[in-house]
Amino acid sequence: MAREYDKKVSELFHDIPLQVELEPSSEFVTEEMKDLMEEVKRFDAPYSLKLNDHRNYVLFSIVALARGDPYEAEEWAKKSLKVEKSCEGLMARGNALFKQGDHKGALGSYDEALEYCGDKAKVHRHRYLALKRRGMNKRALDALEDAFREKRDHELMGEYADTLVDVGEIDKAKKYYGRLEEITGTDSRRKEKARELLKKAKSQSLPDEFHNVLKLDRGCKDAWIGKAEGHWSLGQNEEAITCLKSARKYFEKGAVDELLREYLGTIPTLKECPVCNGTGQCVNCEGSGGCEKCKGSGDCVKCGGTGECRRCKGNLECPDCQGQGKTNWIFKCKSCGGTGRCPECDELGICSECDHLGDCTLCGGTGNCGDCNGSGSCSRCEGKGEIMGYGR
């Protein structure tokens, strides 16, 4: 009798792939399959199961999950494990528990499946999903690293970058998003994560939260405006104006000008440093401090992080003659030619100095690579000699 039922399952379920997924397709599920499952359920006894092949019970579990019933799916998976303990059976039970919301139980089933599965990458990814649902993001990262050691996959790379953002390691995440974009040719994943961060930032209205969004997507207008408004609400008026001035280069003319004019009407105009565009941040490392040029300070080397002309501090006056145009009461100031105006800011308070001195702008003339900061270890692979998604 058991062989007869196993044969019926083979005939009716041959289109169902024995691939245990969290979201199995219901496309191939038929009424005949449902009827056969009900018939087997009626005749099955705790110690006398109608099917001899454990894989057939796994197929029943997959169909039950596809139909949206994780509790029935778990029962079929448990019957499969009674016949024979297998990777598919343990994964099927883990998925059923996951869908029930028992992520701890699912994780236990996935952990046990590692002993039986050849494709450990898939198991580690399911472990990652369970750990992430439990809010254990650090362990989830470890699970993804285990998965990636087993299989090089750009989807795993994307999930790794997303989880790095979740634990606050955004600068590191940007490296993985960058590699992923080189492979896939699209930045959609990074921007989707930025939109997720934007929702959080809007609920808190803190400048630093909006700044995290901008680390992932410099072209997010809402983040620029949110950051500026956050600074303004905290009484940081100059920071708010500097933020909007920096935003202008990312959008069409006039996109943020209305708010900028509103803010400018309340305090004196700041004179921007043209190297950092008034942000005060080092243009080579975007203020992270990870470069030779700014010596790890994160500040623009031209304006010292102020965002203003480094010589006249934005007041336009020649620093050698304090705007008098003369030195020693008689002679014209050699620096400004007697104009009284800062000779390095085009009379706008904007520094006009350039780097055309023969020094490399990336290494500051030191000869050290801008990517490795002279350490000899590539920052893109963290000195491992291997970049995510590629071999040596």
C-alpha positions as CSV (number, residue, x, y, z in Angstrom):
1,M,0.0,0.0,0.0
2,A,2.8,2.4,0.9
3,R,4.5,1.9,-2.4
4,E,1.2,2.6,-4.2
5,Y,0.9,5.9,-2.4
6,D,4.5,6.8,-3.1
7,K,3.9,6.1,-6.8
8,K,0.8,8.3,-6.8
9,V,2.8,11.2,-5.2
10,S,5.5,10.8,-7.8
11,E,3.0,11.0,-10.6
12,L,1.0,14.0,-9.3
13,F,3.9,16.0,-7.7
14,H,6.5,15.6,-10.5
15,D,6.2,19.3,-11.4
16,I,6.9,20.4,-7.8
17,P,10.7,21.1,-7.4
18,L,12.2,19.6,-4.2
19,Q,13.7,23.0,-3.4
20,V,12.8,24.1,0.1
21,E,12.2,27.9,0.1
22,L,10.5,30.3,2.4
23,E,8.2,31.5,-0.4
24,P,7.3,28.4,-2.5
25,S,5.2,29.0,-5.6
26,S,1.6,27.8,-5.6
27,E,1.6,27.8,-9.4
28,F,1.8,24.0,-9.7
29,V,-0.6,23.1,-6.9
30,T,-3.7,21.2,-8.2
31,E,-6.9,19.9,-6.6
32,E,-5.7,16.3,-7.2
33,M,-2.7,17.1,-5.0
34,K,-4.8,18.4,-2.2
35,D,-7.1,15.4,-2.4
36,L,-4.2,13.0,-2.2
37,M,-2.7,14.8,0.7
38,E,-6.0,14.6,2.6
39,E,-6.2,10.9,1.8
40,V,-2.7,10.2,3.2
41,K,-3.5,12.3,6.2
42,R,-6.6,10.2,7.0
43,F,-4.7,6.9,6.8
44,D,-1.5,8.0,8.4
45,A,-1.0,6.8,12.0
46,P,1.8,8.0,14.4
47,Y,3.7,4.7,14.0
48,S,2.5,3.6,10.6
49,L,3.0,6.2,7.9
50,K,1.6,5.5,4.4
51,L,4.6,6.9,2.6
52,N,8.0,5.2,2.5
53,D,9.9,8.1,0.8
54,H,10.7,11.0,3.2
55,R,11.0,13.3,0.2
56,N,7.3,12.9,-0.6
57,Y,6.4,14.2,2.8
58,V,8.7,17.2,2.1
59,L,6.8,17.8,-1.1
60,F,3.6,17.8,0.9
61,S,5.2,20.3,3.3
62,I,6.2,22.6,0.4
63,V,2.7,22.5,-1.0
64,A,1.1,23.2,2.4
65,L,3.4,26.3,2.8
66,A,2.6,27.4,-0.7
67,R,-1.1,27.3,0.2
68,G,-0.4,29.5,3.3
69,D,-0.7,26.9,6.0
70,P,2.7,26.8,8.0
71,Y,1.2,24.6,10.7
72,E,0.2,21.8,8.3
73,A,3.5,22.3,6.6
74,E,5.3,21.6,9.9
75,E,3.3,18.4,10.4
76,W,4.3,17.0,7.0
77,A,7.9,18.0,7.7
78,K,7.9,16.2,11.0
79,K,6.5,13.1,9.3
80,S,9.4,13.3,6.8
81,L,11.9,13.4,9.6
82,K,10.3,10.3,11.2
83,V,10.9,8.4,8.1
84,E,14.4,9.7,7.6
85,K,16.3,12.7,8.9
86,S,17.4,14.8,6.0
87,C,18.5,18.3,4.9
88,E,15.2,18.9,3.1
89,G,13.1,17.7,6.0
90,L,14.9,19.9,8.5
91,M,14.8,22.9,6.2
92,A,11.1,22.3,5.5
93,R,10.4,22.3,9.3
94,G,12.5,25.4,9.8
95,N,10.6,27.3,7.1
96,A,7.3,26.3,8.6
97,L,8.4,27.5,12.0
98,F,9.7,30.7,10.5
99,K,6.3,31.4,8.9
100,Q,4.6,30.7,12.2
101,G,6.8,33.4,13.8
102,D,8.8,31.0,15.8
103,H,12.2,32.3,14.6
104,K,14.1,30.7,17.5
105,G,12.7,27.3,16.6
106,A,13.4,27.8,13.0
107,L,17.0,28.7,13.8
108,G,17.4,25.4,15.7
109,S,16.1,23.5,12.8
110,Y,18.4,25.3,10.3
111,D,21.4,24.7,12.7
112,E,20.7,21.0,12.7
113,A,20.3,21.0,8.9
114,L,24.0,22.0,8.5
115,E,24.9,18.4,9.5
116,Y,22.9,17.0,6.6
117,C,23.1,19.6,3.8
118,G,25.6,19.8,1.0
119,D,24.5,23.3,0.0
120,K,25.4,25.0,3.2
121,A,25.2,28.4,1.6
122,K,21.4,28.2,1.5
123,V,21.2,27.0,5.0
124,H,23.4,29.8,6.3
125,R,21.2,32.3,4.4
126,H,18.1,30.9,6.1
127,R,19.9,31.2,9.4
128,Y,20.7,34.8,8.6
129,L,17.0,35.5,8.0
130,A,16.0,33.9,11.3
131,L,18.7,35.8,13.2
132,K,17.7,39.1,11.6
133,R,14.1,38.6,12.5
134,R,15.2,38.0,16.1
135,G,17.1,41.3,16.0
136,M,20.5,39.6,16.3
137,N,22.2,41.5,13.5
138,K,25.8,40.9,14.5
139,R,25.2,37.1,14.4
140,A,23.2,37.6,11.2
141,L,26.3,39.1,9.6
142,D,28.4,36.1,10.7
143,A,25.8,33.8,9.1
144,L,26.1,35.8,5.8
145,E,29.9,35.6,5.9
146,D,29.6,31.8,6.4
147,A,27.2,31.7,3.4
148,F,29.5,33.7,1.2
149,R,32.5,31.5,2.0
150,E,30.4,28.6,0.6
151,K,29.0,30.5,-2.4
152,R,29.9,33.7,-4.2
153,D,26.6,35.4,-4.8
154,H,25.7,39.1,-5.4
155,E,22.4,38.7,-3.6
156,L,24.3,37.6,-0.5
157,M,26.6,40.6,-1.0
158,G,23.6,42.9,-1.1
159,E,22.1,41.4,2.1
160,Y,25.5,41.8,3.8
161,A,25.6,45.5,2.8
162,D,22.0,46.0,4.1
163,T,22.8,44.4,7.4
164,L,26.0,46.5,7.8
165,V,23.8,49.6,7.6
166,D,21.5,48.1,10.2
167,V,24.4,47.8,12.7
168,G,25.6,51.4,11.9
169,E,28.6,50.4,9.7
170,I,27.5,52.6,6.8
171,D,31.0,53.5,5.5
172,K,31.8,49.8,5.3
173,A,28.5,49.0,3.7
174,K,29.2,51.6,0.9
175,K,32.2,49.5,-0.2
176,Y,30.0,46.4,-0.7
177,Y,27.2,48.4,-2.4
178,G,29.9,49.8,-4.7
179,R,31.1,46.3,-5.7
180,L,27.5,45.1,-6.1
181,E,26.8,48.0,-8.5
182,E,29.9,47.1,-10.5
183,I,28.6,43.6,-10.9
184,T,24.9,44.3,-11.5
185,G,25.0,47.7,-13.1
186,T,22.4,49.2,-10.9
187,D,22.3,51.2,-7.6
188,S,18.7,50.3,-6.8
189,R,19.5,48.3,-3.7
190,R,21.6,51.0,-2.1
191,K,18.9,53.6,-2.9
192,E,16.2,51.4,-1.5
193,K,18.1,51.1,1.8
194,A,18.6,54.9,1.8
195,R,14.8,55.3,1.5
196,E,14.4,52.9,4.5
197,L,16.8,55.1,6.5
198,L,14.9,58.2,5.4
199,K,11.7,57.0,7.0
200,K,13.6,56.5,10.3
201,A,15.3,59.9,9.9
202,K,11.9,61.7,9.4
203,S,10.5,60.1,12.5
204,Q,13.4,61.5,14.6
205,S,14.3,64.7,12.7
206,L,17.9,64.6,13.8
207,P,20.7,65.9,11.4
208,D,22.9,62.9,12.0
209,E,20.1,60.5,10.9
210,F,19.6,62.4,7.6
211,H,23.4,62.5,7.2
212,N,23.4,58.7,7.3
213,V,20.9,58.7,4.4
214,L,23.2,61.0,2.4
215,K,26.1,58.7,2.9
216,L,24.2,56.2,0.8
217,D,22.4,58.5,-1.6
218,R,23.9,62.0,-2.1
219,G,21.0,62.8,-4.5
220,C,18.2,62.4,-1.9
221,K,16.6,65.8,-1.8
222,D,14.4,65.0,1.2
223,A,17.5,64.0,3.2
224,W,19.3,67.3,2.4
225,I,16.3,69.4,3.4
226,G,15.6,67.2,6.4
227,K,19.2,67.6,7.6
228,A,19.1,71.4,7.1
229,E,15.8,71.7,8.9
230,G,17.2,69.5,11.7
231,H,20.1,71.9,12.1
232,W,17.9,74.9,12.0
233,S,15.5,73.5,14.7
234,L,18.5,73.0,17.0
235,G,19.6,76.6,16.5
236,Q,22.5,75.5,14.3
237,N,21.7,78.1,11.6
238,E,25.1,78.3,9.9
239,E,25.2,74.5,9.6
240,A,21.7,74.6,8.1
241,I,22.7,77.1,5.4
242,T,26.0,75.3,4.7
243,C,24.0,72.1,4.2
244,L,21.6,73.7,1.7
245,K,24.5,75.2,-0.2
246,S,26.1,71.8,-0.5
247,A,22.8,70.3,-1.7
248,R,22.6,72.7,-4.6
249,K,25.2,70.9,-6.7
250,Y,23.1,67.7,-6.7
251,F,19.9,69.2,-8.1
252,E,18.5,71.4,-10.8
253,K,18.7,75.1,-10.2
254,G,16.2,76.3,-7.7
255,A,15.4,73.0,-6.1
256,V,16.4,74.1,-2.6
257,D,16.8,77.8,-3.2
258,E,13.5,78.9,-1.6
259,L,14.4,77.4,1.7
260,L,18.0,78.7,1.4
261,R,16.8,82.2,0.7
262,E,14.5,82.0,3.8
263,Y,17.4,81.0,6.0
264,L,19.8,83.5,4.4
265,G,17.4,86.3,5.3
266,T,18.1,85.7,9.0
267,I,21.9,85.7,9.3
268,P,24.9,87.1,7.3
269,T,25.9,85.2,4.2
270,L,28.7,82.7,4.7
271,K,31.7,82.8,2.3
272,E,32.2,79.3,1.0
273,C,35.5,77.5,0.5
274,P,35.5,76.4,-3.2
275,V,37.4,73.2,-2.4
276,C,34.8,71.8,0.0
277,N,31.8,73.9,-1.2
278,G,31.2,75.2,2.2
279,T,30.8,71.8,3.9
280,G,34.0,72.0,5.8
281,Q,34.7,68.3,5.0
282,C,37.7,66.9,3.2
283,V,36.7,66.3,-0.4
284,N,38.9,63.2,-0.8
285,C,37.3,61.2,2.0
286,E,34.0,63.1,2.5
287,G,34.9,63.9,6.0
288,S,35.4,60.3,7.1
289,G,39.1,61.0,8.0
290,G,40.3,58.0,6.1
291,C,42.9,59.7,3.9
292,E,46.4,61.0,3.8
293,K,45.3,64.5,2.6
294,C,43.5,65.5,5.8
295,K,45.7,63.5,8.1
296,G,42.7,61.7,9.5
297,S,41.0,64.9,10.7
298,G,38.1,64.7,8.2
299,D,38.4,68.5,7.8
300,C,39.0,70.2,4.4
301,V,42.7,71.0,4.2
302,K,42.1,74.4,2.6
303,C,39.6,75.8,5.1
304,G,40.3,73.7,8.2
305,G,36.8,72.5,8.3
306,T,35.2,76.0,8.6
307,G,33.8,76.0,5.1
308,E,35.1,79.6,4.7
309,C,38.1,81.1,2.9
310,R,41.1,80.1,5.0
311,R,42.9,83.4,4.6
312,C,40.2,86.0,5.1
313,K,37.8,83.8,7.1
314,G,35.0,85.0,4.9
315,N,35.3,88.7,5.7
316,L,36.9,89.7,2.4
317,E,39.6,91.8,4.1
318,C,43.3,91.2,3.2
319,P,44.8,89.5,6.3
320,D,48.2,91.2,5.7
321,C,46.9,94.7,6.0
322,Q,43.6,94.2,7.8
323,G,41.8,95.7,4.8
324,Q,43.6,99.0,5.0
325,G,45.4,98.6,1.7
326,K,48.7,99.8,3.1
327,T,51.5,98.6,5.4
328,N,53.7,100.9,7.5
329,W,51.1,103.7,6.8
330,I,52.8,104.5,3.5
331,F,53.4,101.6,1.2
332,K,50.8,99.6,-0.6
333,C,50.3,96.2,0.8
334,K,52.1,93.8,-1.5
335,S,49.7,91.0,-0.9
336,C,46.5,92.9,-2.0
337,G,48.1,95.6,-4.2
338,G,46.5,98.3,-2.1
339,T,43.0,97.1,-2.6
340,G,42.5,96.0,0.9
341,R,40.8,92.9,-0.4
342,C,41.9,89.4,0.3
343,P,44.2,88.4,-2.7
344,E,43.2,84.8,-2.6
345,C,39.4,85.0,-2.6
346,D,38.4,86.9,-5.8
347,E,37.0,89.6,-3.5
348,L,34.1,87.2,-2.6
349,G,35.6,85.7,0.5
350,I,36.0,82.5,-1.5
351,C,39.5,81.0,-1.6
352,S,40.9,80.8,-5.1
353,E,44.0,78.8,-4.3
354,C,44.5,75.6,-6.4
355,D,46.5,72.5,-6.1
356,H,48.5,73.1,-9.3
357,L,51.8,72.8,-7.4
358,G,53.0,69.4,-8.8
359,D,51.6,67.5,-5.8
360,C,49.1,64.7,-6.4
361,T,45.8,65.7,-4.9
362,L,45.2,62.1,-3.8
363,C,48.4,61.6,-1.9
364,G,49.4,65.2,-1.1
365,G,52.9,64.6,-2.7
366,T,53.7,61.8,-0.3
367,G,53.6,59.1,-2.9
368,N,51.3,57.0,-0.8
369,C,48.3,55.5,-2.5
370,G,45.1,57.3,-1.7
371,D,43.2,54.0,-1.4
372,C,45.5,52.4,1.1
373,N,46.7,55.6,2.9
374,G,50.3,54.3,2.6
375,S,49.6,51.1,4.6
376,G,50.0,48.9,1.5
377,S,46.7,47.2,2.3
378,C,43.9,47.9,-0.1
379,S,40.9,49.5,1.7
380,R,38.5,47.9,-0.7
381,C,39.4,44.4,0.4
382,E,40.6,45.3,4.0
383,G,44.0,43.9,3.3
384,K,42.7,40.4,2.6
385,G,43.7,40.6,-1.1
386,E,40.2,39.5,-2.0
387,I,37.2,41.7,-2.9
388,M,33.6,40.5,-2.3
389,G,32.3,38.9,-5.5
390,Y,35.7,38.3,-7.0
391,G,38.7,36.1,-6.6
392,R,42.3,37.2,-6.1
